[in-house]
Amino acid sequence: MKNNIILIVNPISGDVDKSELIDAATVFAEKENLNLVIYNTSGISDSDNIKVLYNTYTPQRIIVAGGDGTIKMVAEAMEAHDVIIGILPAGSANGLAVDLNLPSTIEENLEIAFHNYYMEIDMISINGKKSIHLSDLGVNAEMIKNYENSSIRGKWGYALQTVSTLIDLEDPFIATITGDFPTIECEARMIVIANSQKYGTGVSINPNGVMDDGKFELVILKNMDLVVLGKIITGNMPIDVNDVEIISTDKAFVTTNIPVSFQIDGEYCGKETKLNIEILPKQLKVAVPHPISATV
């Protein structure tokens, strides 16, 4: 009797053809004497369909070929089950894969996704929605909204929308942040709710981020000029400017004076004036390449 592995493929993520990746996973599973069940997402009832697949096949693990948004969707579908999730980075935004130090080749990622160490990472609840990686209010979320509405995908699409978003940038918003720390009130261009360190571009927005420490960080980018802001969100500058404040906590409440664009794990969620944020410890088992904070 072969053990089952479910492969969840987002066919449109990153605007790249997934056929080579699927073929490689199929060959790898055959070599390992595993039964590979492939599911292509459609954007319709995917979460329910994945739950049915899990109950049908009771897989050893679920492997996701997609970006951060696809991983989050699968994680939410599997929240009631004790299953390891492997990652084959294949999205426009692969920030979680960057933070987990996943390698660049399909072959190396298959080895890790199918049988390697795993770590139990935290998730963040924001207004009842879950975030695995990085969410934010402000200019980056506005850029993601513009990217989702454009016809150019991939890194070029992000680059083009970064430029146009900065050109059309609105005034900063005023944020009030409360929690088990002194209340902060400031002008801000962007507030990042970070469970980890890096965006998919490679920029380290939260140098102290650890995904299994029971804390998240609020990274507040205050009223900085466009050149500095552009360098930060395109990954060309380390975050060491004076106008950045970082708070590490397990819960916080953010209010803004105007509705501000908001995104979770690379997906635009509309505009918000209030965010109720708390950490959800040890929510997700993810395959990783080395045993730092990991379990065999």
Summary of the structure (lengths in Angstrom):
residues: 296
radius of gyration: 19.1
end to end distance: 23.6
largest distance: 61.8
contacts: 988
relative contact order: 0.18
helix: 28%
strand: 39%
